[in-house]
Amino acid sequence: MKKILLLLLITSQFLLALVSIVPVDIGDKPGLHGVVSSTLETKKGNTDKENYKFSTRVTYDSNTSYVTWGELSRTYGESNGIEDVNKYYFHLRHIHAITQESFCSEIYLQTQEDIFKLIKVRSLAGAGIRYKIFEVFNGGKGYLGLGGFYEHVNYTDTVNPEEENVRFNAYFAYTIKLTEDSDLSYSLFYQPRYDRLHDYVTSHKVSMELLVYKALYLNFSASWDIDNEPAIGVKDSDFSQETTFVLKF
C-alpha cells in the first residue's frame, strides 16, 4: 500500500494511452483477457480544465495458431471552457501462425478521429507478414513486419481534399525483460505511399512497464510521430510523454 501511495504522489497527473507497443505473441497468455483504464481530471480556480479519457483492449489467444485483439480509446478535454482535445481510436488485428517458430500473417482494420489534426475520419485496412527475431538480449523478443494498407482520410475543413492512399508498412518492435515484473519496449513504423515514396509517415515509441500491485501496472511511454506531408494547417511532427496506470484482467 505504501508503494502505491508513493507512486500516486510522484505522478501528479496520469494520461491515457493504452495502445500497447509490446509485441503480441501467440501463446503469451492463452484465452480471453483484457486491459481497461479510465480517467477524469478536473481543475477549478485559476485554471478551469476537464479531461475525460477511456480505453479498453480485449485479446483472445488460441495458444496454438492465432491471436486476435481489439482496442478502443476515447479522449475529450476542455481548458477554460474551450475544447482542446477531441479524438477516438479503434484498431482490430488478427495474427495467424504460418510456421511454428518465426513467420505469421497479419490482417487489421482501423478507424480514428482527431479534430485538432483536422481528421474527421481516417479508416484503413491492411495485411502483412511478421518475422520473429531470435533473442538479441536475454529475455528479449522482437519482430520485423512488412506489408501494406489502403487508407481513406476525410478532413474537417474544405481546404484539405479527401485522400485515398495505398501505403507500404514496415516496422520493427522489440521488448527486453528488465526484471520478472518489468519490461522495456521500442517500436519503429515507416509508412510511405507506394506511388510517392517521399510522402511518408514515421513513428517512434518507447515504453517501460512496472508492476505496482497484483494486476495494477505503471507504464511510462514517449512517442515521436512525423508526417512529412501533413494536412494544410497541421504541424509535421508530434511528441508526447505519458504516464499511465493500467489494470489487466
VODO-584268 format. One record per atom (N, C-alpha, C): x, y, z; residue number from 1; chain. Coordinates in steps of 0.05 Angstrom, whole numbers, plus 5000, padded with zeros to 4 digits. Layout:
<recs>
REC_xx_yy_zz_pos_unit
REC_X_Y_Z_NUM_A .
...
</recs>
This chain:
<recs>
REC_xx_yy_zz_pos_unit
REC_5017_4976_5000_1_A .
REC_5000_5000_5000_1_A .
REC_5017_5025_5000_1_A .
REC_5039_5026_5016_2_A .
REC_5057_5049_5016_2_A .
REC_5069_5054_4989_2_A .
REC_5075_5032_4975_3_A .
REC_5087_5034_4948_3_A .
REC_5067_5047_4929_3_A .
REC_5042_5040_4931_4_A .
REC_5022_5052_4913_4_A .
REC_5018_5081_4919_4_A .
REC_5017_5089_4945_5_A .
REC_5013_5116_4952_5_A .
REC_5037_5134_4944_5_A .
REC_5061_5123_4946_6_A .
REC_5084_5138_4937_6_A .
REC_5083_5143_4908_6_A .
REC_5076_5123_4892_7_A .
REC_5074_5127_4863_7_A .
REC_5052_5147_4856_7_A .
REC_5031_5147_4870_8_A .
REC_5009_5166_4865_8_A .
REC_5018_5195_4871_8_A .
REC_5034_5198_4892_9_A .
REC_5044_5224_4899_9_A .
REC_5065_5234_4878_9_A .
REC_5082_5216_4869_10_A .
REC_5102_5224_4850_10_A .
REC_5089_5232_4823_10_A .
REC_5068_5216_4815_11_A .
REC_5055_5221_4790_11_A .
REC_5030_5238_4795_11_A .
REC_5033_5264_4792_12_A .
REC_5011_5282_4798_12_A .
REC_4989_5282_4776_12_A .
REC_4996_5273_4752_13_A .
REC_4976_5272_4731_13_A .
REC_4983_5247_4714_13_A .
REC_4962_5230_4709_14_A .
REC_4968_5207_4692_14_A .
REC_4949_5208_4668_14_A .
REC_4961_5202_4645_15_A .
REC_4947_5205_4619_15_A .
REC_4939_5177_4609_15_A .
REC_4922_5177_4589_16_A .
REC_4911_5152_4579_16_A .
REC_4923_5146_4552_16_A .
REC_4937_5124_4549_17_A .
REC_4948_5116_4523_17_A .
REC_4954_5087_4524_17_A .
REC_4933_5070_4520_18_A .
REC_4936_5042_4523_18_A .
REC_4943_5027_4497_18_A .
REC_4949_5041_4476_19_A .
REC_4958_5028_4452_19_A .
REC_4985_5016_4457_19_A .
REC_4985_4991_4464_20_A .
REC_5010_4978_4473_20_A .
REC_5029_4974_4450_20_A .
REC_5054_4979_4455_21_A .
REC_5074_4974_4434_21_A .
REC_5089_4948_4439_21_A .
REC_5082_4934_4461_22_A .
REC_5095_4908_4466_22_A .
REC_5085_4888_4446_22_A .
REC_5103_4874_4432_23_A .
REC_5095_4854_4412_23_A .
REC_5077_4832_4424_23_A .
REC_5055_4826_4411_24_A .
REC_5037_4805_4419_24_A .
REC_5045_4779_4406_24_A .
REC_5050_4759_4422_25_A .
REC_5059_4733_4412_25_A .
REC_5038_4712_4417_25_A .
REC_5034_4693_4398_26_A .
REC_5016_4671_4402_26_A .
REC_5026_4654_4425_26_A .
REC_5008_4648_4444_27_A .
REC_5015_4632_4467_27_A .
REC_5026_4647_4491_27_A .
REC_5028_4674_4489_28_A .
REC_5037_4690_4512_28_A .
REC_5019_4688_4536_28_A .
REC_4992_4690_4530_29_A .
REC_4972_4689_4551_29_A .
REC_4947_4676_4540_29_A .
REC_4945_4650_4540_30_A .
REC_4922_4636_4527_30_A .
REC_4895_4644_4538_30_A .
REC_4875_4644_4521_31_A .
REC_4848_4650_4529_31_A .
REC_4841_4680_4525_31_A .
REC_4819_4688_4538_32_A .
REC_4809_4715_4536_32_A .
REC_4819_4732_4559_32_A .
REC_4830_4756_4553_33_A .
REC_4839_4774_4574_33_A .
REC_4837_4803_4564_33_A .
REC_4840_4822_4582_34_A .
REC_4837_4849_4574_34_A .
REC_4851_4869_4591_34_A .
REC_4851_4894_4582_35_A .
REC_4863_4917_4596_35_A .
REC_4842_4940_4595_35_A .
REC_4839_4954_4617_36_A .
REC_4820_4976_4618_36_A .
REC_4831_4999_4635_36_A .
REC_4824_5023_4627_37_A .
REC_4832_5047_4643_37_A .
REC_4813_5070_4636_37_A .
REC_4806_5086_4656_38_A .
REC_4791_5110_4652_38_A .
REC_4801_5131_4671_38_A .
REC_4799_5156_4662_39_A .
REC_4810_5179_4677_39_A .
REC_4791_5203_4675_39_A .
REC_4787_5215_4697_40_A .
REC_4773_5241_4698_40_A .
REC_4790_5261_4713_40_A .
REC_4799_5282_4698_41_A .
REC_4815_5303_4710_41_A .
REC_4799_5329_4711_41_A .
REC_4797_5341_4734_42_A .
REC_4782_5366_4736_42_A .
REC_4798_5386_4753_42_A .
REC_4801_5411_4742_43_A .
REC_4814_5432_4756_43_A .
REC_4795_5457_4756_43_A .
REC_4791_5469_4779_44_A .
REC_4774_5493_4781_44_A .
REC_4789_5515_4796_44_A .
REC_4786_5540_4788_45_A .
REC_4800_5562_4802_45_A .
REC_4814_5579_4781_45_A .
REC_4841_5583_4785_46_A .
REC_4856_5599_4766_46_A .
REC_4857_5586_4739_46_A .
REC_4855_5559_4738_47_A .
REC_4854_5544_4713_47_A .
REC_4830_5526_4714_47_A .
REC_4812_5528_4695_48_A .
REC_4789_5510_4692_48_A .
REC_4796_5490_4670_48_A .
REC_4797_5465_4678_49_A .
REC_4805_5444_4659_49_A .
REC_4790_5418_4665_49_A .
REC_4781_5405_4644_50_A .
REC_4768_5379_4647_50_A .
REC_4778_5361_4625_50_A .
REC_4786_5337_4632_51_A .
REC_4794_5316_4613_51_A .
REC_4779_5290_4620_51_A .
REC_4768_5278_4600_52_A .
REC_4755_5252_4603_52_A .
REC_4769_5232_4584_52_A .
REC_4778_5210_4595_53_A .
REC_4794_5191_4579_53_A .
REC_4786_5163_4586_53_A .
REC_4783_5147_4566_54_A .
REC_4775_5119_4570_54_A .
REC_4789_5102_4548_54_A .
REC_4798_5078_4556_55_A .
REC_4810_5060_4537_55_A .
REC_4806_5031_4546_55_A .
REC_4802_5013_4527_56_A .
REC_4800_4985_4534_56_A .
REC_4811_4968_4511_56_A .
REC_4823_4946_4518_57_A .
REC_4834_4928_4499_57_A .
REC_4828_4899_4507_57_A .
REC_4817_4883_4488_58_A .
REC_4810_4856_4493_58_A .
REC_4825_4838_4473_58_A .
REC_4836_4816_4484_59_A .
REC_4853_4798_4468_59_A .
REC_4843_4769_4472_59_A .
REC_4842_4754_4450_60_A .
REC_4838_4725_4452_60_A .
REC_4861_4711_4439_60_A .
REC_4874_4693_4455_61_A .
REC_4898_4678_4446_61_A .
REC_4890_4649_4445_61_A .
REC_4892_4637_4421_62_A .
REC_4885_4608_4418_62_A .
REC_4906_4590_4430_62_A .
REC_4930_4601_4435_63_A .
REC_4953_4586_4446_63_A .
REC_4966_4568_4426_63_A .
REC_4956_4566_4402_64_A .
REC_4968_4548_4382_64_A .
REC_4972_4561_4355_64_A .
REC_4951_4573_4344_65_A .
REC_4953_4582_4317_65_A .
REC_4947_4611_4312_65_A .
REC_4933_4626_4330_66_A .
REC_4927_4653_4324_66_A .
REC_4921_4669_4350_66_A .
REC_4922_4696_4347_67_A .
REC_4915_4714_4369_67_A .
REC_4900_4737_4355_67_A .
REC_4878_4746_4368_68_A .
REC_4862_4768_4357_68_A .
REC_4858_4789_4380_68_A .
REC_4862_4814_4373_69_A .
REC_4857_4835_4394_69_A .
REC_4845_4860_4382_69_A .
REC_4829_4873_4398_70_A .
REC_4817_4898_4390_70_A .
REC_4820_4919_4412_70_A .
REC_4824_4944_4404_71_A .
REC_4828_4965_4423_71_A .
REC_4811_4990_4416_71_A .
REC_4800_5002_4436_72_A .
REC_4783_5026_4433_72_A .
REC_4791_5047_4453_72_A .
REC_4795_5072_4445_73_A .
REC_4801_5093_4463_73_A .
REC_4786_5118_4455_73_A .
REC_4779_5134_4475_74_A .
REC_4764_5160_4471_74_A .
REC_4775_5180_4490_74_A .
REC_4782_5204_4480_75_A .
REC_4793_5226_4496_75_A .
REC_4779_5252_4489_75_A .
REC_4771_5267_4510_76_A .
REC_4759_5293_4506_76_A .
REC_4768_5312_4528_76_A .
REC_4774_5337_4521_77_A .
REC_4783_5356_4541_77_A .
REC_4776_5384_4535_77_A .
REC_4774_5400_4556_78_A .
REC_4769_5429_4553_78_A .
REC_4787_5444_4572_78_A .
REC_4796_5468_4564_79_A .
REC_4811_5486_4581_79_A .
REC_4798_5514_4580_79_A .
REC_4790_5523_4604_80_A .
REC_4776_5549_4606_80_A .
REC_4752_5550_4588_80_A .
REC_4737_5527_4586_81_A .
REC_4713_5526_4570_81_A .
REC_4717_5522_4541_81_A .
REC_4742_5520_4532_82_A .
REC_4748_5517_4503_82_A .
REC_4758_5489_4498_82_A .
REC_4746_5475_4480_83_A .
REC_4754_5448_4473_83_A .
REC_4782_5447_4462_83_A .
REC_4799_5430_4473_84_A .
REC_4827_5428_4464_84_A .
REC_4836_5400_4457_84_A .
REC_4819_5380_4463_85_A .
REC_4825_5352_4456_85_A .
REC_4798_5339_4449_85_A .
REC_4798_5325_4426_86_A .
REC_4774_5310_4418_86_A .
REC_4783_5289_4398_86_A .
REC_4785_5264_4407_87_A .
REC_4794_5243_4389_87_A .
REC_4785_5215_4398_87_A .
REC_4783_5197_4379_88_A .
REC_4778_5169_4386_88_A .
REC_4795_5152_4367_88_A .
REC_4798_5126_4375_89_A .
REC_4815_5108_4360_89_A .
REC_4804_5079_4364_89_A .
REC_4802_5064_4342_90_A .
REC_4794_5036_4344_90_A .
REC_4812_5020_4325_90_A .
REC_4823_4998_4335_91_A .
REC_4840_4981_4320_91_A .
REC_4834_4951_4325_91_A .
REC_4831_4935_4304_92_A .
REC_4826_4907_4306_92_A .
REC_4847_4892_4289_92_A .
REC_4860_4872_4302_93_A .
REC_4882_4858_4288_93_A .
REC_4880_4828_4293_93_A .
REC_4885_4812_4272_94_A .
REC_4886_4783_4274_94_A .
REC_4913_4774_4264_94_A .
REC_4927_4758_4281_95_A .
REC_4954_4748_4275_95_A .
REC_4952_4717_4274_95_A .
REC_4961_4706_4252_96_A .
REC_4958_4677_4248_96_A .
REC_4985_4665_4241_96_A .
REC_4991_4642_4254_97_A .
REC_5018_4629_4250_97_A .
REC_5020_4617_4222_97_A .
REC_5042_4622_4209_98_A .
REC_5048_4608_4184_98_A .
REC_5067_4585_4189_98_A .
REC_5088_4590_4204_99_A .
REC_5106_4570_4214_99_A .
REC_5106_4571_4244_99_A .
REC_5113_4549_4257_100_A .
REC_5112_4547_4286_100_A .
REC_5131_4566_4300_100_A .
REC_5153_4572_4288_101_A .
REC_5174_4587_4302_101_A .
REC_5175_4617_4295_101_A .
REC_5174_4624_4269_102_A .
REC_5182_4650_4261_102_A .
REC_5162_4668_4246_102_A .
REC_5146_4657_4227_103_A .
REC_5130_4673_4210_103_A .
REC_5101_4673_4217_103_A .
REC_5088_4697_4216_104_A .
REC_5059_4700_4220_104_A .
REC_5048_4718_4198_104_A .
REC_5023_4715_4192_105_A .
REC_5009_4734_4175_105_A .
REC_4992_4752_4193_105_A .
REC_4987_4777_4184_106_A .
REC_4971_4796_4199_106_A .
REC_4950_4809_4180_106_A .
REC_4926_4813_4191_107_A .
REC_4906_4829_4177_107_A .
REC_4895_4848_4198_107_A .
REC_4888_4873_4190_108_A .
REC_4878_4892_4210_108_A .
REC_4860_4913_4198_108_A .
REC_4843_4924_4215_109_A .
REC_4825_4946_4208_109_A .
REC_4829_4968_4229_109_A .
REC_4825_4993_4220_110_A .
REC_4829_5015_4239_110_A .
REC_4811_5039_4230_110_A .
REC_4800_5053_4250_111_A .
REC_4787_5078_4244_111_A .
REC_4793_5097_4267_111_A .
REC_4795_5123_4261_112_A .
REC_4801_5143_4281_112_A .
REC_4792_5170_4273_112_A .
REC_4790_5188_4294_113_A .
REC_4783_5216_4290_113_A .
REC_4801_5232_4308_113_A .
REC_4811_5255_4298_114_A .
REC_4827_5273_4314_114_A .
REC_4821_5301_4305_114_A .
REC_4802_5315_4318_115_A .
REC_4792_5341_4309_115_A .
REC_4815_5361_4307_115_A .
REC_4834_5360_4326_116_A .
REC_4855_5380_4326_116_A .
REC_4878_5374_4307_116_A .
REC_4876_5351_4293_117_A .
REC_4893_5346_4270_117_A .
REC_4877_5349_4244_117_A .
REC_4852_5359_4247_118_A .
REC_4834_5364_4225_118_A .
REC_4824_5338_4212_118_A .
REC_4827_5315_4226_119_A .
REC_4818_5290_4216_119_A .
REC_4789_5284_4225_119_A .
REC_4771_5284_4206_120_A .
REC_4743_5277_4213_120_A .
REC_4740_5247_4215_120_A .
REC_4752_5233_4197_121_A .
REC_4753_5204_4199_121_A .
REC_4776_5194_4181_121_A .
REC_4792_5175_4192_122_A .
REC_4813_5162_4177_122_A .
REC_4808_5132_4181_122_A .
REC_4803_5118_4159_123_A .
REC_4798_5089_4160_123_A .
REC_4819_5075_4143_123_A .
REC_4827_5052_4152_124_A .
REC_4846_5036_4137_124_A .
REC_4842_5006_4141_124_A .
REC_4852_4991_4121_125_A .
REC_4851_4962_4122_125_A .
REC_4878_4953_4110_125_A .
REC_4890_4934_4123_126_A .
REC_4916_4925_4114_126_A .
REC_4923_4896_4120_126_A .
REC_4946_4887_4110_127_A .
REC_4955_4860_4115_127_A .
REC_4985_4860_4112_127_A .
REC_4997_4838_4123_128_A .
REC_5026_4837_4121_128_A .
REC_5037_4810_4133_128_A .
REC_5063_4809_4133_129_A .
REC_5078_4786_4143_129_A .
REC_5096_4795_4166_129_A .
REC_5097_4779_4187_130_A .
REC_5113_4786_4210_130_A .
REC_5134_4764_4215_130_A .
REC_5159_4772_4220_131_A .
REC_5180_4753_4225_131_A .
REC_5191_4757_4253_131_A .
REC_5192_4735_4268_132_A .
REC_5202_4736_4296_132_A .
REC_5233_4734_4296_132_A .
REC_5245_4754_4309_133_A .
REC_5274_4755_4311_133_A .
REC_5283_4738_4334_133_A .
REC_5305_4724_4331_134_A .
REC_5316_4709_4353_134_A .
REC_5326_4728_4375_134_A .
REC_5327_4719_4399_135_A .
REC_5335_4736_4422_135_A .
REC_5362_4749_4417_135_A .
REC_5363_4776_4419_136_A .
REC_5388_4790_4418_136_A .
REC_5398_4794_4446_136_A .
REC_5380_4800_4464_137_A .
REC_5386_4803_4493_137_A .
REC_5372_4781_4508_137_A .
REC_5382_4773_4531_138_A .
REC_5370_4753_4547_138_A .
REC_5342_4762_4556_138_A .
REC_5322_4745_4550_139_A .
REC_5295_4752_4557_139_A .
REC_5281_4771_4538_139_A .
REC_5293_4777_4515_140_A .
REC_5282_4795_4496_140_A .
REC_5267_4781_4474_140_A .
REC_5249_4795_4460_141_A .
REC_5236_4784_4437_141_A .
REC_5230_4807_4418_141_A .
REC_5233_4802_4392_142_A .
REC_5229_4823_4373_142_A .
REC_5217_4814_4347_142_A .
REC_5207_4833_4331_143_A .
REC_5193_4826_4306_143_A .
REC_5200_4847_4284_143_A .
REC_5201_4837_4260_144_A .
REC_5202_4854_4236_144_A .
REC_5177_4849_4220_144_A .
REC_5164_4870_4211_145_A .
REC_5139_4867_4196_145_A .
REC_5141_4882_4170_145_A .
REC_5127_4871_4149_146_A .
REC_5126_4883_4123_146_A .
REC_5099_4877_4110_146_A .
REC_5087_4898_4100_147_A .
REC_5061_4895_4087_147_A .
REC_5052_4921_4075_147_A .
REC_5026_4925_4074_148_A .
REC_5014_4949_4063_148_A .
REC_4985_4953_4071_148_A .
REC_4975_4977_4067_149_A .
REC_4947_4982_4074_149_A .
REC_4935_5004_4056_149_A .
REC_4909_5003_4053_150_A .
REC_4893_5024_4040_150_A .
REC_4882_5042_4061_150_A .
REC_4883_5068_4057_151_A .
REC_4872_5087_4076_151_A .
REC_4854_5108_4062_151_A .
REC_4833_5116_4075_152_A .
REC_4816_5137_4066_152_A .
REC_4815_5158_4088_152_A .
REC_4820_5183_4082_153_A .
REC_4821_5205_4101_153_A .
REC_4801_5227_4093_153_A .
REC_4784_5234_4111_154_A .
REC_4765_5256_4107_154_A .
REC_4770_5277_4127_154_A .
REC_4775_5302_4119_155_A .
REC_4783_5323_4137_155_A .
REC_4759_5340_4145_155_A .
REC_4763_5355_4167_156_A .
REC_4741_5371_4178_156_A .
REC_4737_5397_4163_156_A .
REC_4757_5406_4147_157_A .
REC_4754_5431_4132_157_A .
REC_4752_5425_4102_157_A .
REC_4749_5446_4087_158_A .
REC_4746_5444_4058_158_A .
REC_4772_5451_4043_158_A .
REC_4792_5459_4058_159_A .
REC_4818_5466_4046_159_A .
REC_4833_5440_4038_159_A .
REC_4831_5420_4055_160_A .
REC_4845_5394_4050_160_A .
REC_4825_5375_4037_160_A .
REC_4830_5366_4013_161_A .
REC_4812_5347_3999_161_A .
REC_4814_5319_4012_161_A .
REC_4794_5303_4007_162_A .
REC_4794_5275_4016_162_A .
REC_4818_5261_4003_162_A .
REC_4829_5241_4018_163_A .
REC_4852_5226_4008_163_A .
REC_4845_5197_4007_163_A .
REC_4855_5184_3986_164_A .
REC_4854_5155_3984_164_A .
REC_4882_5146_3976_164_A .
REC_4895_5132_3994_165_A .
REC_4923_5125_3991_165_A .
REC_4927_5095_3995_165_A .
REC_4948_5085_3982_166_A .
REC_4958_5058_3988_166_A .
REC_4987_5062_3998_166_A .
REC_4992_5052_4022_167_A .
REC_5019_5056_4034_167_A .
REC_5032_5029_4040_167_A .
REC_5058_5028_4037_168_A .
REC_5074_5006_4048_168_A .
REC_5075_5010_4078_168_A .
REC_5078_4987_4092_169_A .
REC_5081_4988_4122_169_A .
REC_5104_4970_4130_169_A .
REC_5124_4982_4142_170_A .
REC_5147_4967_4152_170_A .
REC_5151_4975_4181_170_A .
REC_5156_4955_4199_171_A .
REC_5160_4962_4227_171_A .
REC_5180_4943_4240_171_A .
REC_5191_4953_4262_172_A .
REC_5209_4938_4279_172_A .
REC_5199_4942_4308_172_A .
REC_5196_4920_4323_173_A .
REC_5187_4922_4350_173_A .
REC_5204_4903_4367_173_A .
REC_5213_4912_4391_174_A .
REC_5229_4895_4408_174_A .
REC_5223_4901_4438_174_A .
REC_5222_4880_4454_175_A .
REC_5217_4882_4482_175_A .
REC_5239_4868_4497_175_A .
REC_5250_4881_4518_176_A .
REC_5270_4869_4535_176_A .
REC_5259_4866_4563_176_A .
REC_5261_4842_4574_177_A .
REC_5252_4837_4601_177_A .
REC_5273_4848_4621_177_A .
REC_5267_4869_4636_178_A .
REC_5286_4880_4655_178_A .
REC_5287_4864_4680_178_A .
REC_5264_4858_4691_179_A .
REC_5261_4840_4714_179_A .
REC_5237_4822_4709_179_A .
REC_5230_4806_4728_180_A .
REC_5207_4788_4725_180_A .
REC_5181_4804_4721_180_A .
REC_5180_4828_4733_181_A .
REC_5155_4844_4732_181_A .
REC_5158_4870_4717_181_A .
REC_5178_4873_4700_182_A .
REC_5181_4898_4686_182_A .
REC_5194_4893_4659_182_A .
REC_5188_4910_4639_183_A .
REC_5200_4907_4613_183_A .
REC_5203_4934_4599_183_A .
REC_5220_4935_4579_184_A .
REC_5225_4959_4564_184_A .
REC_5220_4952_4534_184_A .
REC_5204_4969_4520_185_A .
REC_5197_4963_4493_185_A .
REC_5202_4987_4475_185_A .
REC_5208_4981_4449_186_A .
REC_5212_5002_4429_186_A .
REC_5199_4993_4403_186_A .
REC_5187_5011_4388_187_A .
REC_5177_5005_4362_187_A .
REC_5182_5028_4342_187_A .
REC_5186_5021_4317_188_A .
REC_5190_5040_4296_188_A .
REC_5173_5032_4272_188_A .
REC_5156_5050_4262_189_A .
REC_5140_5046_4239_189_A .
REC_5148_5065_4217_189_A .
REC_5148_5055_4192_190_A .
REC_5155_5071_4168_190_A .
REC_5133_5065_4147_190_A .
REC_5118_5086_4138_191_A .
REC_5095_5081_4121_191_A .
REC_5095_5101_4097_191_A .
REC_5109_5095_4076_192_A .
REC_5109_5113_4052_192_A .
REC_5087_5105_4033_192_A .
REC_5077_5125_4018_193_A .
REC_5058_5119_3996_193_A .
REC_5072_5104_3974_193_A .
REC_5059_5084_3963_194_A .
REC_5072_5068_3942_194_A .
REC_5078_5083_3917_194_A .
REC_5062_5104_3911_195_A .
REC_5066_5119_3886_195_A .
REC_5082_5145_3891_195_A .
REC_5087_5152_3916_196_A .
REC_5103_5176_3923_196_A .
REC_5119_5169_3948_196_A .
REC_5141_5157_3945_197_A .
REC_5157_5147_3968_197_A .
REC_5166_5170_3986_197_A .
REC_5168_5194_3975_198_A .
REC_5176_5217_3992_198_A .
REC_5153_5227_4010_198_A .
REC_5129_5217_4006_199_A .
REC_5106_5223_4024_199_A .
REC_5104_5200_4044_199_A .
REC_5115_5204_4067_200_A .
REC_5116_5182_4087_200_A .
REC_5108_5191_4115_200_A .
REC_5102_5171_4131_201_A .
REC_5096_5175_4159_201_A .
REC_5114_5157_4175_201_A .
REC_5127_5167_4196_202_A .
REC_5143_5150_4214_202_A .
REC_5134_5154_4243_202_A .
REC_5138_5134_4259_203_A .
REC_5131_5135_4287_203_A .
REC_5151_5120_4304_203_A .
REC_5161_5133_4325_204_A .
REC_5179_5121_4344_204_A .
REC_5164_5120_4371_204_A .
REC_5165_5097_4384_205_A .
REC_5152_5095_4411_205_A .
REC_5170_5079_4429_205_A .
REC_5173_5088_4454_206_A .
REC_5188_5073_4474_206_A .
REC_5171_5072_4499_206_A .
REC_5171_5049_4513_207_A .
REC_5153_5045_4536_207_A .
REC_5167_5028_4557_207_A .
REC_5163_5035_4582_208_A .
REC_5172_5018_4604_208_A .
REC_5148_5012_4623_208_A .
REC_5144_4987_4629_209_A .
REC_5121_4979_4646_209_A .
REC_5131_4966_4671_209_A .
REC_5119_4974_4694_210_A .
REC_5127_4964_4720_210_A .
REC_5102_4954_4735_210_A .
REC_5105_4931_4749_211_A .
REC_5084_4921_4765_211_A .
REC_5082_4937_4791_211_A .
REC_5058_4947_4798_212_A .
REC_5054_4962_4823_212_A .
REC_5043_4944_4844_212_A .
REC_5020_4931_4838_213_A .
REC_5007_4914_4858_213_A .
REC_4988_4895_4844_213_A .
REC_4992_4869_4847_214_A .
REC_4975_4849_4835_214_A .
REC_4971_4854_4805_214_A .
REC_4947_4863_4796_215_A .
REC_4942_4867_4768_215_A .
REC_4945_4896_4759_215_A .
REC_4955_4913_4777_216_A .
REC_4958_4942_4771_216_A .
REC_4987_4947_4763_216_A .
REC_4990_4961_4739_217_A .
REC_5016_4967_4728_217_A .
REC_5019_4997_4724_217_A .
REC_5044_5006_4724_218_A .
REC_5050_5033_4717_218_A .
REC_5067_5033_4692_218_A .
REC_5058_5049_4672_219_A .
REC_5071_5050_4646_219_A .
REC_5080_5078_4639_219_A .
REC_5106_5080_4633_220_A .
REC_5118_5105_4624_220_A .
REC_5123_5102_4594_220_A .
REC_5115_5122_4578_221_A .
REC_5119_5119_4549_221_A .
REC_5124_5147_4537_221_A .
REC_5137_5146_4514_222_A .
REC_5142_5170_4498_222_A .
REC_5140_5163_4469_222_A .
REC_5130_5182_4453_223_A .
REC_5127_5177_4424_223_A .
REC_5134_5202_4408_223_A .
REC_5144_5197_4384_224_A .
REC_5151_5219_4366_224_A .
REC_5141_5211_4338_224_A .
REC_5121_5225_4328_225_A .
REC_5109_5218_4303_225_A .
REC_5115_5240_4282_225_A .
REC_5121_5233_4258_226_A .
REC_5128_5251_4236_226_A .
REC_5111_5245_4212_226_A .
REC_5098_5265_4201_227_A .
REC_5084_5263_4175_227_A .
REC_5096_5285_4158_227_A .
REC_5113_5277_4138_228_A .
REC_5128_5298_4123_228_A .
REC_5111_5313_4103_228_A .
REC_5086_5304_4098_229_A .
REC_5067_5319_4081_229_A .
REC_5040_5319_4095_229_A .
REC_5038_5334_4118_230_A .
REC_5013_5335_4133_230_A .
REC_4992_5351_4119_230_A .
REC_4968_5351_4131_231_A .
REC_4946_5367_4121_231_A .
REC_4954_5397_4125_231_A .
REC_4943_5414_4108_232_A .
REC_4948_5443_4109_232_A .
REC_4938_5453_4136_232_A .
REC_4955_5467_4151_233_A .
REC_4948_5478_4177_233_A .
REC_4955_5460_4200_233_A .
REC_4968_5437_4195_234_A .
REC_4976_5418_4215_234_A .
REC_5006_5415_4216_234_A .
REC_5018_5414_4239_235_A .
REC_5047_5411_4242_235_A .
REC_5056_5384_4233_235_A .
REC_5081_5382_4224_236_A .
REC_5090_5356_4213_236_A .
REC_5101_5337_4233_236_A .
REC_5102_5344_4259_237_A .
REC_5111_5325_4279_237_A .
REC_5096_5329_4306_237_A .
REC_5095_5308_4321_238_A .
REC_5083_5308_4348_238_A .
REC_5100_5292_4367_238_A .
REC_5105_5304_4391_239_A .
REC_5119_5289_4412_239_A .
REC_5100_5288_4436_239_A .
REC_5099_5265_4449_240_A .
REC_5083_5263_4474_240_A .
REC_5098_5245_4493_240_A .
REC_5094_5251_4519_241_A .
REC_5104_5234_4541_241_A .
REC_5081_5229_4559_241_A .
REC_5077_5204_4566_242_A .
REC_5053_5196_4581_242_A .
REC_5060_5177_4604_242_A .
REC_5046_5179_4626_243_A .
REC_5048_5162_4649_243_A .
REC_5020_5151_4655_243_A .
REC_5017_5124_4655_244_A .
REC_4991_5112_4656_244_A .
REC_4990_5090_4677_244_A .
REC_4968_5089_4693_245_A .
REC_4962_5066_4709_245_A .
REC_4945_5047_4693_245_A .
REC_4952_5022_4692_246_A .
REC_4938_5002_4675_246_A .
REC_4929_4979_4692_246_A .
REC_4904_4971_4688_247_A .
REC_4893_4948_4702_247_A .
REC_4889_4925_4682_247_A .
REC_4901_4902_4688_248_A .
REC_4900_4879_4670_248_A .
REC_4882_4857_4682_248_A .
REC_4866_4844_4666_249_A .
REC_4849_4822_4676_249_A .
REC_4847_4800_4656_249_A .
</recs>
